[in-house]
Amino acid sequence: MATQLPRNANPPVFTPQTAAEYLGATERQIYDAVRKKRITHVKVGQYVRFRESDLQEYIQRQTVLAEPLSQGAR
């Protein structure tokens, strides 16, 4: 299912549900990351919202770089 963002969002903001779809995660994982302050978010009253740039930053921080292969390995 395609991620649907609010039409009036400029820049676009994501709900926990759409953030989960964007990241390929579950809503529970998103809420856990919010609770543990591992993902930057915006509080709008009682609601949690995410900017796309914050989701991209989260992806960068979670990226594990591969180690270079040694010369003898094949």
Secondary structure, 3 states (H helix, E strand, C coil): CCCCCCCCCCCCEECHHHHHHHHCCCHHHHHHHHHCCCCCCEEECCEEEEEHHHHHHHHHHHCCCCCCCCCCCC
